[in-house]
Each structure stands twice: as C-alpha cells, then as structure tokens.
Amino acid sequence: MTRVKRGTTAIKKRRTILRKTKGFKWGRKSKERLAREALLHAGTHAFNDRRKKKRDFRALWQIQIGAATRIHGLSYSRFIDGMKKAGLNLNRKVLSEMAQKQPDIFKEIVESVKQVKA
C-alpha cells in the first residue's frame, strides 16, 4: 500500500486563522488557541460595532444640524418639529450635509420652518 500523508486540511485551517490574526498583539497572532479566541471576540465586536456605527452617525448628524440651526436662531428640537409640521421629509443625513456644503439652501429650509412655526 502507498503511504498517505494526512493533516492538510488541519494545517490549512490553522494557517488561515493565523493569517486573519496578523497584526494582533502578543501570542494572539502566533499561537493557534489564543488566535482562535481572539478571532471570536473580534467577530463579536465587529458585529456589534456595525450597529453602533449607525447610532454614532445619527448622533453626529443631530449635533451638526443643531449647530447649523442655532446660527439661524432656532433650536434643533424646534427645527425638527417645524420640519414635521411643514411636511418636509428630509432625513438627518441629508440635512447635515446641506448645512455643511450648501448653507444657502439650508437657510431657506430654516426660514420656511420658521414661517410654519409663526
């Protein structure tokens, strides 16, 4: 009978795990058991942070809109309330981008919201 060399899949699995943990600190980059555990934790954090990123950006947009509306003499909450009453359906991402890149258009939106409130 011919000789069969085994372990190619196991070696390949180990190699891919160690490649994924390249750049990690200490033994987590070179020792298989530590690397496997590090990858599990990294995957959990990546999953959670993809959801957290959405929260963080929404908070950032709210701050940017609030700063832009204060320049025109209106608070963030009154601005959003006026937007709803005026029937303007623009999301916060678009509004914050307008406030930064097209302040003249944003000023017109704020003025139209002020007219609805008055």
Contacts in CASP RR format, 6 or more apart in sequence:
PFRMAT RR
TARGET T0000
AUTHOR 0000-0000-0000
METHOD contacts of the structure
MODEL  1
MTRVKRGTTAIKKRRTILRKTKGFKWGRKSKERLAREALLHAGTHAFNDR
RKKKRDFRALWQIQIGAATRIHGLSYSRFIDGMKKAGLNLNRKVLSEMAQ
KQPDIFKEIVESVKQVKA
14 32 0 8 1.000
17 32 0 8 1.000
17 35 0 8 1.000
17 36 0 8 1.000
17 39 0 8 1.000
18 29 0 8 1.000
18 30 0 8 1.000
18 32 0 8 1.000
18 35 0 8 1.000
20 35 0 8 1.000
20 39 0 8 1.000
21 28 0 8 1.000
21 29 0 8 1.000
21 35 0 8 1.000
21 38 0 8 1.000
21 39 0 8 1.000
22 29 0 8 1.000
23 29 0 8 1.000
24 35 0 8 1.000
24 38 0 8 1.000
26 34 0 8 1.000
27 34 0 8 1.000
27 35 0 8 1.000
28 34 0 8 1.000
28 35 0 8 1.000
28 37 0 8 1.000
28 38 0 8 1.000
29 35 0 8 1.000
57 93 0 8 1.000
58 92 0 8 1.000
60 96 0 8 1.000
61 92 0 8 1.000
61 93 0 8 1.000
61 95 0 8 1.000
61 96 0 8 1.000
62 76 0 8 1.000
62 92 0 8 1.000
64 96 0 8 1.000
64 99 0 8 1.000
64 100 0 8 1.000
65 76 0 8 1.000
65 79 0 8 1.000
65 80 0 8 1.000
65 92 0 8 1.000
65 95 0 8 1.000
65 96 0 8 1.000
65 99 0 8 1.000
66 75 0 8 1.000
66 76 0 8 1.000
66 79 0 8 1.000
67 99 0 8 1.000
68 96 0 8 1.000
68 99 0 8 1.000
68 100 0 8 1.000
68 103 0 8 1.000
68 106 0 8 1.000
69 75 0 8 1.000
69 76 0 8 1.000
69 79 0 8 1.000
69 110 0 8 1.000
70 76 0 8 1.000
72 107 0 8 1.000
72 110 0 8 1.000
72 111 0 8 1.000
72 114 0 8 1.000
74 110 0 8 1.000
74 113 0 8 1.000
74 114 0 8 1.000
78 117 0 8 1.000
79 110 0 8 1.000
79 113 0 8 1.000
81 117 0 8 1.000
82 113 0 8 1.000
82 116 0 8 1.000
82 117 0 8 1.000
83 90 0 8 1.000
83 109 0 8 1.000
83 113 0 8 1.000
85 116 0 8 1.000
85 117 0 8 1.000
86 112 0 8 1.000
86 113 0 8 1.000
86 116 0 8 1.000
88 109 0 8 1.000
88 112 0 8 1.000
88 113 0 8 1.000
90 98 0 8 1.000
90 109 0 8 1.000
95 106 0 8 1.000
95 109 0 8 1.000
98 105 0 8 1.000
98 106 0 8 1.000
98 109 0 8 1.000
99 106 0 8 1.000
END
